[in-house]
Amino acid sequence: MPGETVLVTGATGRIGRVVIADLLERGYRVRATTSKPWIPSEANTPSVDWHRVDFAADTDLSALVKGCSAVLHLAAELGKKDRMARVNIEATGRLAQAAEQAGVAVFCYTSSVAVYGSGLSTLIDENSPVLTFDRDVSSEYWAVDYVREYGRTKLAGELALRRFAAKTRYVIFRPAVVVDLAQIIGIRDWNTSKRILASHRHAHHIYVGDVSDALIWFMQRGLAGAGQAGSVELYNLAEDDHPCPRHVDFMKRAFAVSGDRRYRTLAVPWIADWLHDFLRFRSLPLRNPLWRMRFSNERLKATGYRFRFGMAKAEELAFAKLKEEVQAQRRTPVVGETLA
């Protein structure tokens, strides 16, 4: 309930910043963690209690959860393979143990659709096969090695929660590609080869505002008593039924709005993209790359939850920013121009 304290890990990340703002807007107090050596100045408010935590090294997490009604666990290691097991698996388990001992009511965990690897089917729901979590089987995931490691360790983090689940209610989310407005607009900075090869792809975008809203909605649902003590719910967070899902769909509309030539592209047939990956990975598994997969959100919808924004709204916000850019450029005098 508003006024209660919520622990948000990874609070300076892409999702965490939005989650903190949304929690404060709803009247919650926030205990926030970051691994960065600095605290964001814009978050300097009495309602946010900041802690620097290295989840790869700090083993006693009891003080973090003490007095918290809920935990929103966003912190993860995405790029450094040698830290992934310690952060994504071991620390997740320790945090769950601490939450159980402290009597935390709800624990929401952001996993990833990377746990599915390269699907045997193009349609993926929460019951679809997942990666082998305890060893690297390269044929299961057509991706570079650190991405496979990330998917496996996020899946192992899910399993750690299930091992410790006893009194706390757990909700695991597997988000697709989480984007903010800058990242939606930023595909104009792709290099030429990526623009040609990848623009045909299904983007799998989900707006960061919707991820934050879903986390808080399910947290509040659990705090209100939904679900049994020790239960673990699992949901894909995806909007693959967005009517204009490809990168090229956005690029065409963005070019029409802005006139920015960086959005002009020619989408090659998908087979060229597949051949490029074959040559890159020297492998041809009988599986589907990410851009051919579609992630179902039917289980999410069955709870009654609906996205607060949706990608259609997020893209409209992006187009509005592009229009603002154009207007600002028109107002800016050319160097050497005499002002009237």
FENUR-V787905 format. One record per helix or strand of 2 or more residues. SS is the DSSP state (h for helix, s for strand). FROM is the first residue (numbers start at 1). LEN is the number of residues. If there is no record, write none. Layout:
{{SS | FROM | LEN} {SS | FROM | LEN}}
//
This chain:
{{s | 5 | 5} {h | 14 | 12} {s | 29 | 6} {h | 41 | 3} {s | 48 | 5} {h | 62 | 4} {s | 70 | 4} {h | 81 | 22} {s | 106 | 5} {h | 113 | 4} {s | 123 | 2} {h | 138 | 3} {h | 145 | 20} {s | 169 | 7} {s | 177 | 3} {h | 181 | 9} {h | 192 | 7} {s | 205 | 3} {h | 208 | 16} {s | 232 | 6} {h | 247 | 12} {h | 261 | 3} {h | 270 | 12} {h | 290 | 3} {s | 294 | 2} {h | 298 | 5} {h | 311 | 21}}
//
